Amino acid sequence: MAWSSQLVSCRTLLLILFLLLICSADADESIEVKRSLIGFVQQLSENDATLLRKLRWDASTNPCDGDGRSWNQVQCTKRNDSIQVITLEGLGLRGSINASLLCRAPSLATVRLRNNEIQGGLPPEITDCSNLTHLYLANNRLTGSLPSSLPTLGNLKILDISNNDFSGELPDLARISGLLGFLAQNNRLDGSIPAFWFSNFGLGYFNVSNNRFTGPIPQGADKFDSTCFTGNSGLCGVPLVNACPPSPSEKDDESPSLYRVKAVMLSGYFALGLVLLLFIPFTIISKKKRKGNKFIDDEKNALESNAKNSSITNKAGASRSEYSIPSTESAAVVDVSSSLIVLRKPGMNDLKFRELLKAPAELLGRGRFGSTYKVVMSDGAALAVKRIKDGSVPAAEFRRRMEKVDMAPHPNVLSAVAFYCSVQEKLVVYEYQHSGSLFNFLHGNQAGGPFDWSCRLRVAAAIAEAMAFMHKELQADGISHGNLKSSNILMNSNMDPCISEYGLILADEYTTKPAGHITGAPEKADVYGLGIVLLELLTGKLVQNDPFELARWVNLVVREEWTVEVFDKSLISDGASEERMVKTLQVALKCIHTQPDARPSMELVAAMVNAIREEDAEVCSL
């Protein structure tokens, strides 16, 4: 009897051990999947063994192991049993995509291959990745047409194929009812634009500019800016200025009386044009007789007078006015048609200061150091123009700073494409970013995907790394940002943060803040600004004119030992890691220390934020 009991116990123990072995085996990708993914990278990198060692992709290890032996550039499911995200961006990959190998990973949802030199096409086997939700292929050398089977990826949410050399007609991607974004600018695609479910698309998640599309723009696409469609000479309809021609049936329906009405209208327009032709020279002559021969000197008066005539209400409900940028230059100065100093965009070499002043402009915001406008040029190009207040930066120093900043490019710092400086006028020109600012994303003024904790942490790490790079590169020149805040951090088409207005403000202009606050040396002031941005990401609180108010409130709550109360309630409800949010809060508090010398360097801040991000296994879906 005892022997029988012992036998049962042994069998039970063996069964338990067997089940444990099965569970242990299930906690790792199969050897076939690992070998396939390694083969995928080998073909993508043209058998670069150095890259595989750097990535630590080895079939003998667990890709999702949490003890430091896991694969680099992958993220796994919450159970840590299979790969969910592969990120291979900016690695100089020159090979081709083998989707048959890639799609053997059963849980694969996000693939990021941006900013490489990948060649070949997108193979039809990509549809074997049945769980794929995000596919980012921007900034490569991919060619050929998109596979006709692509619409069978029913879970796809974001498809980014921008800045490649894809050609041919698009498959019927409108069949993917859950698609939230399609970016295809700067390719050679032709045919018509599919009738997407545009109501699902957030602003900044759709762009087909600079292709060869033809025909009318689909219904519902008028929610997007015209620059999302420019560069397609065959397109017509709203929001473009060129209307679609009427169909033959519409032409046949026009009666003789309708022709007479049109003739009367044309005559009226001709008469009005003649009056304007006579009136404009008279106005110009009158203005030249005025003392100083100046353009509009008082920006406030210009805004008020223009607001009466052309008020535009944006989606957030704010009233905006459309007019030309007010100039402090005299007519004599502007008449010389001075050229802007072009830094980065060869196509703008012939852009003149006067053309910027004449182009339709929309005021985006006014701050302590100047105003920002959205300007649409005659060719449809959208630019953001920062007009700096008179006297804030001497002309020679301004030029030196612009040229030095241009010599230190970073992907997360928005490069100026041109600038203009004189004794009276200073402008900096950037490419307009349609996706809005970090401020918009945080405070609900920007449509788009979820801005959860993993996305906020990714943005924080990118900002910190970029600022650390710029501080290191420009330390000898004494150039820092000077006005770092969430409204100056823009989101590009890939939903990556881009720091704008770097170096526009001199150190002695911002070391002393309103209400008597001293933020210290230029670099330490930037660290303080980053600390406030981190607090915005953590709390979701609105920062307007006084960032010190947010710092005071957070410090008060933390002193009362109510730390969890500072965090954004939406992050808590989404199940964000309180431990990692507390660690990030500790970094932010170091950055906003009242004593500038006690604040860490930007390099140390970047290292601390990245260390927290490496602990986070969640996937950002932006």
Salt bridges, closest charged atoms under 4 A:
ASP28 OD2 - LYS34 NZ 3.02
ASP65 OD2 - ARG69 NH2 3.10
ASP67 OD2 - ARG69 NH2 2.64
ASP81 OD2 - ARG79 NH2 2.78
GLU89 OE2 - ARG114 NE 2.53
GLU117 OE1 - ARG94 NH1 2.99
GLU117 OE1 - ARG141 NH2 3.41
ASP165 OD1 - ARG188 NE 2.73
ASP225 OD2 - LYS374 NZ 2.33
GLU254 OE2 - LYS262 NZ 2.89
GLU299 OE1 - ARG387 NH1 3.10
ASP335 OD1 - ARG354 NH1 3.19
GLU362 OE2 - ARG320 NH1 2.83
GLU397 OE2 - ARG400 NH2 2.95
GLU397 OE2 - ARG401 NH1 3.38
GLU403 OE2 - ARG399 NE 3.09
ASP406 OD1 - ARG344 NE 3.00
GLU425 OE2 - ARG387 NE 3.18
ASP477 OD1 - LYS404 NZ 3.59
ASP496 OD1 - ARG458 NH1 2.73
GLU501 OE1 - LYS386 NZ 3.44
ASP526 OD2 - HIS471 NE2 2.88
GLU536 OE1 - HIS443 NE2 3.28
ASP546 OD2 - ARG552 NH2 3.31
GLU549 OE1 - ARG552 NH2 2.65
ASP568 OD2 - ARG456 NH2 3.18
GLU579 OE2 - LYS583 NZ 3.61
GLU615 OE1 - ARG580 NE 3.96
GLU615 OE1 - LYS583 NZ 3.08
ASP616 OD1 - ARG580 NH1 3.99
